[in-house]
Amino acid sequence: MKVLYTMDDLDKGKLLFALFPEELENIQKAIKKECEMYLKYEIALRKAWNVKGFLTADFWFRLVYSTYDNMNRNKGKLWQKPKSFADYLFDGNDAIFTKDCLIEYASSKECDFFLKKAIDLFFGSDKTITYYILNSDNSLMPTLPR
């Protein structure tokens, strides 16, 4: 096995899923839920997008759609194939969104205590994108964490 600091995201994803196979279904549900939130508020998020440079709204939503498509593979039962699970979720740029979803899930009360610690160890606790509900009309503002 590689030393942690030499692992790339795919290595970390495979190790995380190997350590917590009983959590794969919950992880898939959490990632799918995060995708659905972004898709639900896509128009508002795109309008309010204030991130410049590499992380454009178009780039971010390509990651969301790609991840959402991967979540629906094998009739929504991707979690039943642990080796494929990491390959689909941590392939290339898709890992950016997957890590964000895992960090969000780790901040929830539904996440297993030890899984939270592992997510924090492997991926940290800072999300790439945060969003805030601003008004009663549910308009959102995405911002980079400071």
N, C-alpha and C positions, 0 to 999 in steps of 0.2 A: 504494500500500500504506500502511496505517496505521503509525504509530509504535508500537513494542512496548508502551510503557506505556499506550497508549489502547486496545489490543486487549482484547476480552472473550475468554472461554474458547473460544467457537466460532471466532473469528478465529485464535486460537493453534492450535487443533486442525487447522483447515484448512491453515494454514501448515506445521505439523509434518508432516502427511501429504503435502503437496505437495513438501516437501524430502526426504522419505524414502519414496517410493512403493514401493521394493523391500522395505521393512520392514513394510508393512501386514499381510501374512499373519502375520508373527511377533508383531506387536502384537495382532492379533485372538486368536491362540492364547494369548498371555500374559493378556489380559483375561478370556478364557473360563476359563482355569485359575484365576485369582483368584476369579471368580464361583463356580466349582465348589468351591473350598476353603471359601468362606463358606457355601455351601449344605450342604456336608457337615457342617460344625460349627455349623449354625444354632442348634440347640437349646442346645448348650453356651454359645455366644456370647450368646444371649438371656438365659440364666440368670445369666451373669456380667456382664452389661452394667452399667457404672457411669457412663455418660455421661448427664448431665442436660441439660434444656433442648431446644434445637433438634434436636440429633442423637440422637434416640431410636432404639432398636433397630428399631421398626416403620418409621421413616423410612429408616434405613440399608438394611434388607432390601427395601424397595420399590425403592430404587436398584439393589440387586444383581439383583433379579428383572427389572427393566426392562432393565438392561444385558445380562443373560443372554439375554433374549428378542431383543434387538437383535443379539446375536452369532450367533443362529441364523437370522437372516433370510437369504433367498436361499440356502437349503440350506447355511448355514454359510460362505458365500463372500462375505460383506459386503465383505471387503477388496478384492474385484475391482471395486468401485464407489467409488473414492476420495471423490467428492463426497458420496455418501450416507453414507459411513463417518463423516465428521466430524459431519454433521447428526444422525445417530442417537446418537453417543456424547457429543456436547457440547451436546445440547439441554436447556436449563433445568437443573434440579437433577441430572440424570444426569451432568453434568460433574463433580460432586463425587466420585462413585465412579470415573469414568473417570480423573480425575487421580490418584486414589489408586492405581489399577492401574498407570498409567504410571510413577509414582514407584517402585512396588514392582519393576516390570520393569527400570527403570533401575539398580536396585541389584543385579541379577543378572548373572552372568558371560555369559549368553546375549545380552545387549543390546549392540548395536553401540556402539563408543566415541563416535562423533559423535552418535548418537541420544541417548545418555545425557546428553551436554552440552546438547543442545537441550531435552530434557525438563527438566533442571535450570534452564536459562535461562527457559523459558516457565512452568513450574509449581512450581519450587522442589524441595526434597528432603525436606520434612517431610510425612509421611503424616497423613491425617485420623484414622485409626484404626490402632492397632497392637495386636497380640495376642501373647500368650505362652502356650506350652504349659507348664502348671504341674505336672501329675502324669503318672504312667505310664499313666493311663487316658485321656490326651489331652484332659483338660478344659482349656478356654481361658479367658483373661481379657482382654477388650478394654479398652484404656485410651487416653486421649488422650495424644499425645506431649507432653512437657514442654519 
